[in-house]
Amino acid sequence: VAMRAARQALELEELRARLFEGSPDATPERHQQEAAFRSELILQESALLSKWSEYQQDAAEKERTLTQQLRQLESASSLREACLRDEIRDAKAKLSLAVQVQEMQQQEL
């Protein structure tokens, strides 16, 4: 958005400069001021493009980091889920064994 505004400002200044050509305001100093102004706009646009590029690189890096963290969390979640399944299976086996032992003890009585 800022880059588009800078370009539009530059185009507006160029249009204004063309309108003043041949007028009493079209002095060499005026042309020099307008050229300096256009140069400043170009520098500002370049700086904005540079900042935009930095922003895009930063955003891409953050996206890569977040994606990696998400994969790690998913992996840890899957691992924890597998551990819980194992614990439940072991608990069921122990309960089944305890029931069998109790039944055997009751039969002996």
MIMARPA-778038 format. One record per atom (N, C-alpha, C): residue number from 1; atom name; x, y, z. Coordinates in steps of 0.05 Angstrom, whole numbers, m for minus. Example, Ala and Ser with C-alpha at 12.3 -4.5 7.8 and 13.67 -1.06 7.14 Angstrom:
BEGIN
{r 1, 'N', {264, m114, 156}};
{r 1, 'CA', {246, m90, 156}};
{r 1, 'C', {264, m66, 156}};
{r 2, 'N', {257, m45, 142}};
{r 2, 'CA', {273, m21, 143}};
{r 2, 'C', {258, 1, 157}};
//
This chain:
BEGIN
{r 1, 'N', {17, m24, 0}};
{r 1, 'CA', {0, 0, 0}};
{r 1, 'C', {18, 25, 0}};
{r 2, 'N', {38, 25, 17}};
{r 2, 'CA', {56, 48, 19}};
{r 2, 'C', {71, 51, m7}};
{r 3, 'N', {79, 29, m20}};
{r 3, 'CA', {94, 31, m45}};
{r 3, 'C', {76, 42, m67}};
{r 4, 'N', {51, 33, m67}};
{r 4, 'CA', {32, 44, m87}};
{r 4, 'C', {28, 74, m83}};
{r 5, 'N', {26, 82, m58}};
{r 5, 'CA', {22, 111, m52}};
{r 5, 'C', {46, 127, m61}};
{r 6, 'N', {70, 116, m57}};
{r 6, 'CA', {95, 130, m65}};
{r 6, 'C', {95, 132, m95}};
{r 7, 'N', {88, 111, m110}};
{r 7, 'CA', {88, 112, m139}};
{r 7, 'C', {67, 132, m149}};
{r 8, 'N', {44, 132, m136}};
{r 8, 'CA', {23, 151, m144}};
{r 8, 'C', {32, 180, m139}};
{r 9, 'N', {46, 184, m116}};
{r 9, 'CA', {56, 211, m111}};
{r 9, 'C', {77, 219, m132}};
{r 10, 'N', {93, 201, m140}};
{r 10, 'CA', {113, 206, m160}};
{r 10, 'C', {100, 213, m187}};
{r 11, 'N', {80, 197, m194}};
{r 11, 'CA', {65, 202, m219}};
{r 11, 'C', {51, 230, m218}};
{r 12, 'N', {40, 236, m195}};
{r 12, 'CA', {26, 262, m191}};
{r 12, 'C', {46, 285, m194}};
{r 13, 'N', {70, 282, m182}};
{r 13, 'CA', {90, 303, m185}};
{r 13, 'C', {99, 305, m214}};
{r 14, 'N', {102, 283, m228}};
{r 14, 'CA', {110, 285, m256}};
{r 14, 'C', {89, 299, m272}};
{r 15, 'N', {64, 293, m267}};
{r 15, 'CA', {41, 306, m281}};
{r 15, 'C', {41, 336, m275}};
{r 16, 'N', {45, 342, m249}};
{r 16, 'CA', {46, 370, m242}};
{r 16, 'C', {69, 385, m256}};
{r 17, 'N', {92, 371, m258}};
{r 17, 'CA', {115, 383, m271}};
{r 17, 'C', {109, 388, m300}};
{r 18, 'N', {95, 370, m313}};
{r 18, 'CA', {89, 374, m341}};
{r 18, 'C', {69, 397, m345}};
{r 19, 'N', {51, 400, m326}};
{r 19, 'CA', {31, 422, m327}};
{r 19, 'C', {45, 449, m325}};
{r 20, 'N', {66, 450, m309}};
{r 20, 'CA', {80, 476, m305}};
{r 20, 'C', {101, 482, m326}};
{r 21, 'N', {107, 463, m344}};
{r 21, 'CA', {126, 468, m365}};
{r 21, 'C', {116, 491, m383}};
{r 22, 'N', {133, 510, m387}};
{r 22, 'CA', {125, 533, m404}};
{r 22, 'C', {111, 555, m389}};
{r 23, 'N', {105, 550, m363}};
{r 23, 'CA', {92, 571, m347}};
{r 23, 'C', {113, 588, m334}};
{r 24, 'N', {106, 611, m322}};
{r 24, 'CA', {125, 627, m309}};
{r 24, 'C', {138, 613, m285}};
{r 25, 'N', {124, 593, m274}};
{r 25, 'CA', {134, 578, m251}};
{r 25, 'C', {156, 558, m259}};
{r 26, 'N', {159, 554, m285}};
{r 26, 'CA', {177, 533, m295}};
{r 26, 'C', {206, 545, m296}};
{r 27, 'N', {217, 550, m273}};
{r 27, 'CA', {244, 561, m272}};
{r 27, 'C', {264, 538, m268}};
{r 28, 'N', {289, 542, m274}};
{r 28, 'CA', {309, 521, m269}};
{r 28, 'C', {310, 512, m240}};
{r 29, 'N', {306, 531, m222}};
{r 29, 'CA', {305, 524, m193}};
{r 29, 'C', {281, 506, m188}};
{r 30, 'N', {259, 512, m200}};
{r 30, 'CA', {234, 496, m196}};
{r 30, 'C', {239, 468, m207}};
{r 31, 'N', {251, 466, m230}};
{r 31, 'CA', {257, 440, m242}};
{r 31, 'C', {276, 424, m224}};
{r 32, 'N', {296, 439, m213}};
{r 32, 'CA', {315, 426, m195}};
{r 32, 'C', {301, 416, m169}};
{r 33, 'N', {283, 432, m159}};
{r 33, 'CA', {268, 424, m135}};
{r 33, 'C', {251, 399, m141}};
{r 34, 'N', {238, 400, m163}};
{r 34, 'CA', {221, 377, m171}};
{r 34, 'C', {237, 352, m176}};
{r 35, 'N', {261, 355, m188}};
{r 35, 'CA', {278, 332, m192}};
{r 35, 'C', {288, 321, m166}};
{r 36, 'N', {294, 339, m147}};
{r 36, 'CA', {303, 330, m120}};
{r 36, 'C', {280, 315, m106}};
{r 37, 'N', {256, 326, m109}};
{r 37, 'CA', {233, 314, m97}};
{r 37, 'C', {228, 286, m109}};
{r 38, 'N', {230, 284, m135}};
{r 38, 'CA', {226, 258, m148}};
{r 38, 'C', {247, 238, m139}};
{r 39, 'N', {272, 248, m136}};
{r 39, 'CA', {293, 230, m127}};
{r 39, 'C', {288, 221, m99}};
{r 40, 'N', {278, 238, m82}};
{r 40, 'CA', {271, 231, m54}};
{r 40, 'C', {249, 210, m54}};
{r 41, 'N', {229, 214, m71}};
{r 41, 'CA', {207, 194, m73}};
{r 41, 'C', {218, 167, m82}};
{r 42, 'N', {236, 167, m101}};
{r 42, 'CA', {247, 142, m110}};
{r 42, 'C', {263, 128, m88}};
{r 43, 'N', {278, 144, m73}};
{r 43, 'CA', {293, 133, m50}};
{r 43, 'C', {274, 121, m29}};
{r 44, 'N', {252, 136, m24}};
{r 44, 'CA', {233, 126, m4}};
{r 44, 'C', {220, 100, m14}};
{r 45, 'N', {214, 99, m40}};
{r 45, 'CA', {202, 75, m51}};
{r 45, 'C', {222, 51, m49}};
{r 46, 'N', {247, 57, m54}};
{r 46, 'CA', {267, 36, m52}};
{r 46, 'C', {269, 26, m23}};
{r 47, 'N', {268, 45, m4}};
{r 47, 'CA', {270, 37, 24}};
{r 47, 'C', {245, 20, 32}};
{r 48, 'N', {222, 28, 21}};
{r 48, 'CA', {198, 13, 27}};
{r 48, 'C', {199, m15, 15}};
{r 49, 'N', {210, m17, m9}};
{r 49, 'CA', {213, m43, m22}};
{r 49, 'C', {232, m61, m5}};
{r 50, 'N', {253, m49, 5}};
{r 50, 'CA', {272, m63, 21}};
{r 50, 'C', {259, m73, 47}};
{r 51, 'N', {244, m55, 60}};
{r 51, 'CA', {230, m62, 85}};
{r 51, 'C', {210, m85, 79}};
{r 52, 'N', {196, m83, 56}};
{r 52, 'CA', {176, m103, 49}};
{r 52, 'C', {189, m130, 45}};
{r 53, 'N', {212, m129, 32}};
{r 53, 'CA', {227, m154, 28}};
{r 53, 'C', {236, m166, 55}};
{r 54, 'N', {246, m149, 73}};
{r 54, 'CA', {253, m159, 100}};
{r 54, 'C', {229, m170, 114}};
{r 55, 'N', {206, m157, 112}};
{r 55, 'CA', {182, m167, 124}};
{r 55, 'C', {174, m194, 113}};
{r 56, 'N', {175, m197, 87}};
{r 56, 'CA', {168, m222, 75}};
{r 56, 'C', {187, m245, 84}};
{r 57, 'N', {213, m239, 85}};
{r 57, 'CA', {233, m259, 94}};
{r 57, 'C', {228, m266, 123}};
{r 58, 'N', {222, m246, 140}};
{r 58, 'CA', {217, m251, 168}};
{r 58, 'C', {191, m268, 171}};
{r 59, 'N', {171, m262, 155}};
{r 59, 'CA', {146, m277, 157}};
{r 59, 'C', {150, m306, 148}};
{r 60, 'N', {166, m309, 127}};
{r 60, 'CA', {172, m337, 117}};
{r 60, 'C', {187, m353, 138}};
{r 61, 'N', {206, m340, 151}};
{r 61, 'CA', {221, m353, 172}};
{r 61, 'C', {203, m361, 196}};
{r 62, 'N', {186, m342, 204}};
{r 62, 'CA', {167, m348, 226}};
{r 62, 'C', {149, m371, 218}};
{r 63, 'N', {140, m371, 193}};
{r 63, 'CA', {122, m393, 184}};
{r 63, 'C', {137, m420, 185}};
{r 64, 'N', {162, m420, 176}};
{r 64, 'CA', {178, m445, 178}};
{r 64, 'C', {181, m454, 207}};
{r 65, 'N', {187, m435, 224}};
{r 65, 'CA', {191, m442, 253}};
{r 65, 'C', {165, m453, 265}};
{r 66, 'N', {142, m439, 259}};
{r 66, 'CA', {117, m448, 270}};
{r 66, 'C', {109, m476, 259}};
{r 67, 'N', {114, m480, 233}};
{r 67, 'CA', {108, m506, 221}};
{r 67, 'C', {125, m528, 234}};
{r 68, 'N', {150, m522, 239}};
{r 68, 'CA', {167, m542, 252}};
{r 68, 'C', {157, m547, 281}};
{r 69, 'N', {150, m526, 295}};
{r 69, 'CA', {140, m530, 322}};
{r 69, 'C', {114, m546, 322}};
{r 70, 'N', {97, m541, 303}};
{r 70, 'CA', {71, m555, 300}};
{r 70, 'C', {77, m585, 295}};
{r 71, 'N', {96, m591, 278}};
{r 71, 'CA', {103, m619, 273}};
{r 71, 'C', {114, m632, 298}};
{r 72, 'N', {130, m618, 313}};
{r 72, 'CA', {141, m629, 338}};
{r 72, 'C', {119, m634, 358}};
{r 73, 'N', {99, m616, 359}};
{r 73, 'CA', {77, m620, 378}};
{r 73, 'C', {60, m644, 369}};
{r 74, 'N', {55, m646, 343}};
{r 74, 'CA', {40, m668, 333}};
{r 74, 'C', {54, m695, 339}};
{r 75, 'N', {80, m694, 335}};
{r 75, 'CA', {96, m718, 340}};
{r 75, 'C', {95, m725, 370}};
{r 76, 'N', {98, m705, 387}};
{r 76, 'CA', {97, m710, 416}};
{r 76, 'C', {69, m720, 424}};
{r 77, 'N', {49, m708, 412}};
{r 77, 'CA', {22, m717, 418}};
{r 77, 'C', {17, m746, 410}};
{r 78, 'N', {27, m753, 386}};
{r 78, 'CA', {24, m780, 377}};
{r 78, 'C', {39, m800, 395}};
{r 79, 'N', {62, m791, 404}};
{r 79, 'CA', {78, m808, 422}};
{r 79, 'C', {64, m811, 449}};
{r 80, 'N', {53, m789, 459}};
{r 80, 'CA', {39, m790, 485}};
{r 80, 'C', {14, m808, 482}};
{r 81, 'N', {0, m806, 460}};
{r 81, 'CA', {m23, m822, 455}};
{r 81, 'C', {m16, m852, 454}};
{r 82, 'N', {6, m858, 441}};
{r 82, 'CA', {15, m886, 440}};
{r 82, 'C', {22, m896, 468}};
{r 83, 'N', {35, m879, 484}};
{r 83, 'CA', {42, m887, 512}};
{r 83, 'C', {17, m892, 528}};
{r 84, 'N', {m3, m874, 525}};
{r 84, 'CA', {m28, m878, 540}};
{r 84, 'C', {m42, m904, 531}};
{r 85, 'N', {m41, m910, 506}};
{r 85, 'CA', {m53, m936, 497}};
{r 85, 'C', {m39, m959, 510}};
{r 86, 'N', {m12, m958, 510}};
{r 86, 'CA', {4, m979, 523}};
{r 86, 'C', {m3, m981, 553}};
{r 87, 'N', {m6, m958, 567}};
{r 87, 'CA', {m12, m959, 595}};
{r 87, 'C', {m40, m971, 600}};
{r 88, 'N', {m59, m964, 583}};
{r 88, 'CA', {m86, m975, 585}};
{r 88, 'C', {m86, m1005, 580}};
{r 89, 'N', {m71, m1014, 560}};
{r 89, 'CA', {m69, m1043, 554}};
{r 89, 'C', {m57, m1057, 577}};
{r 90, 'N', {m35, m1046, 589}};
{r 90, 'CA', {m22, m1058, 612}};
{r 90, 'C', {m40, m1059, 636}};
{r 91, 'N', {m55, m1038, 640}};
{r 91, 'CA', {m74, m1037, 663}};
{r 91, 'C', {m96, m1058, 660}};
{r 92, 'N', {m106, m1061, 635}};
{r 92, 'CA', {m127, m1081, 630}};
{r 92, 'C', {m116, m1109, 635}};
{r 93, 'N', {m91, m1114, 626}};
{r 93, 'CA', {m79, m1140, 630}};
{r 93, 'C', {m75, m1146, 660}};
{r 94, 'N', {m66, m1126, 675}};
{r 94, 'CA', {m63, m1130, 704}};
{r 94, 'C', {m89, m1135, 718}};
{r 95, 'N', {m110, m1120, 709}};
{r 95, 'CA', {m137, m1124, 721}};
{r 95, 'C', {m147, m1152, 714}};
{r 96, 'N', {m143, m1160, 690}};
{r 96, 'CA', {m152, m1187, 682}};
{r 96, 'C', {m137, m1208, 698}};
{r 97, 'N', {m111, m1205, 702}};
{r 97, 'CA', {m96, m1223, 717}};
{r 97, 'C', {m105, m1224, 746}};
{r 98, 'N', {m111, m1200, 757}};
{r 98, 'CA', {m120, m1198, 785}};
{r 98, 'C', {m147, m1212, 788}};
{r 99, 'N', {m164, m1209, 769}};
{r 99, 'CA', {m191, m1223, 770}};
{r 99, 'C', {m187, m1253, 768}};
{r 100, 'N', {m169, m1262, 751}};
{r 100, 'CA', {m164, m1291, 749}};
{r 100, 'C', {m153, m1302, 775}};
{r 101, 'N', {m134, m1287, 787}};
{r 101, 'CA', {m122, m1296, 813}};
{r 101, 'C', {m144, m1297, 834}};
{r 102, 'N', {m161, m1277, 835}};
{r 102, 'CA', {m182, m1277, 855}};
{r 102, 'C', {m202, m1300, 851}};
{r 103, 'N', {m208, m1306, 826}};
{r 103, 'CA', {m226, m1328, 820}};
{r 103, 'C', {m214, m1355, 829}};
{r 104, 'N', {m188, m1357, 823}};
{r 104, 'CA', {m174, m1382, 831}};
{r 104, 'C', {m174, m1385, 862}};
{r 105, 'N', {m169, m1362, 876}};
{r 105, 'CA', {m169, m1363, 905}};
{r 105, 'C', {m197, m1370, 916}};
{r 106, 'N', {m218, m1361, 903}};
{r 106, 'CA', {m245, m1367, 912}};
{r 106, 'C', {m251, m1396, 907}};
{r 107, 'N', {m241, m1407, 885}};
{r 107, 'CA', {m246, m1435, 879}};
{r 107, 'C', {m232, m1454, 899}};
{r 108, 'N', {m209, m1445, 908}};
{r 108, 'CA', {m194, m1461, 927}};
{r 108, 'C', {m208, m1461, 954}};
{r 109, 'N', {m223, m1441, 960}};
{r 109, 'CA', {m237, m1440, 986}};
{r 109, 'C', {m261, m1458, 984}};
//
